[in-house]
Amino acid sequence: MPKCSFCNEDIEKGTGKLYVKKDAKQLNFCSKKCEKNMLKLKRVPRKMKWVTKKKKGNKE
């Protein structure tokens, strides 16, 4: 099961989007929100409050 490249959330089979960069690096996204934040806005996931809350919730 692939994980989102931005928020590290599991992506269910048949959902999400696979983005391939020019250097052949594959990025998986669970939502348009994650895709836009990483590619267009060039944000860092560890600085986003909503991503860090998801990650803390998944560890417990």
C-alpha positions in Angstrom: 0.0 0.0 0.0 1.6 3.3 -1.1 2.0 6.3 1.3 1.4 9.9 0.5 4.7 11.7 -0.3 3.5 14.8 1.6 1.5 13.7 4.7 2.7 10.1 4.9 -0.9 8.8 5.1 -1.8 5.4 3.6 -3.5 5.6 0.2 -6.2 3.0 -0.5 -6.0 1.0 -3.7 -7.7 2.7 -6.6 -7.5 6.2 -5.1 -4.9 9.0 -5.1 -2.6 10.2 -7.8 0.9 9.1 -9.0 3.1 12.0 -10.2 6.4 11.2 -12.0 9.0 14.0 -12.1 11.4 14.5 -15.0 14.2 12.8 -13.1 11.9 9.6 -12.9 11.2 10.1 -9.1 7.7 8.9 -8.3 5.5 10.9 -5.9 2.2 9.5 -4.5 -0.5 11.9 -3.3 -3.6 11.1 -1.3 -5.4 14.4 -2.1 -5.2 17.5 -4.2 -4.4 19.4 -1.0 -1.2 17.5 -0.6 -0.3 17.7 -4.3 -0.7 21.4 -4.4 1.2 22.1 -1.2 4.2 20.1 -2.4 4.4 20.9 -6.1 2.9 24.3 -6.6 3.5 26.0 -3.2 6.7 24.1 -2.5 5.9 23.7 1.2 7.8 21.5 3.6 5.6 18.9 5.4 7.3 19.1 8.7 6.4 22.9 9.0 2.7 22.3 8.3 0.6 21.9 11.5 -2.0 19.6 10.0 0.6 17.2 8.7 2.4 16.9 12.0 -0.9 16.3 13.9 -1.7 13.4 11.5 1.7 11.9 12.0 1.5 12.1 15.8 -2.0 10.5 15.6 -0.7 7.6 13.5 2.2 6.8 15.9 -0.1 6.3 18.9 
